[in-house]
Amino acid sequence: MTKTGTDNPKPVGLRQQVLLAALDCSRGDLHKTFTAEDLLLAAWKRDPLAWGLRGHEREHPDSEKIYKELDRVSVGGRNVRGGLVGIGLLEKVRQRTYRLTPKGLAEASTVVGADPTSRAKAERALADKIAAILSHPVFREWQRDHAMPRHFRDAGHFWGIAPGTPPSVIRARVREVDETLAAAIALLDSEGTDEISARHGAALFDRNDIQRASEFQATLKQRFARDFETLQVTLT
């Protein structure tokens, strides 16, 4: 049966094109960093007309276009400070240098035009992050006794923060756990399943795992809210 025009895929927006460019630059490796210039060149190679310098689109990329996408992004009709970093799709490593977050990798893998292997990479990356959460001794202790941990230093051990950690880093570490759990739920929902499994059939993580970890994360944030206030850390 012939497809109608309504069956055609929707055009890929600029945000999604940046995510595809990030996939091209990182090859799905969450540890690999790339610069804004790397992103621009990768996006321009995919779509010169969208990312090229006005009047010279096929000859030169326009750096202002990539900076605009990186610095601000619209969500629900409002601009989010920090752009793709602000909504958790990219992590800023240093000035104009980034890497994909688990959330960014999961979203990028669903964009039309993504490398077919990126979905598997996203699943594996999320599985590794989830495994680190579920196997952490502070989380395991909480499962045995919900009164634990009693001290902020133990919660800090789970989040990877220590005395003297800057407030911006504390926020980022706590948010990383939130975003990893949210990305895992989004992946389960997009697959229409309650479990993500490896090719050989072994379960990587399931919805119950994520729900338990989410409850733990929420408990810690509430339990140590005064500690966050003392450190002048505002959690959103």
Secondary structure, DSSP 8 states (H G I E B T S, - for coil): ----GGGS-----HHHHHHHHHHHHHTT-TT--EEHHHHHHHHHHH-HHHHEETTEEEEEE-HHHHHHHHHEEEETTEEEETHHHHTTSEEEEETTEEEE-HHHHHHHTTSTT--TTHHHHHHHHHHHHHHHHHT-HHHHHHHH-TT---SHHHHHHHHT--TT--HHHHHHHHHHHHHHHHHHHHHHHHHT-SEEE-TTS-EEEEHHHHHHHHHHHHHHHHHTHHHHHHTT----
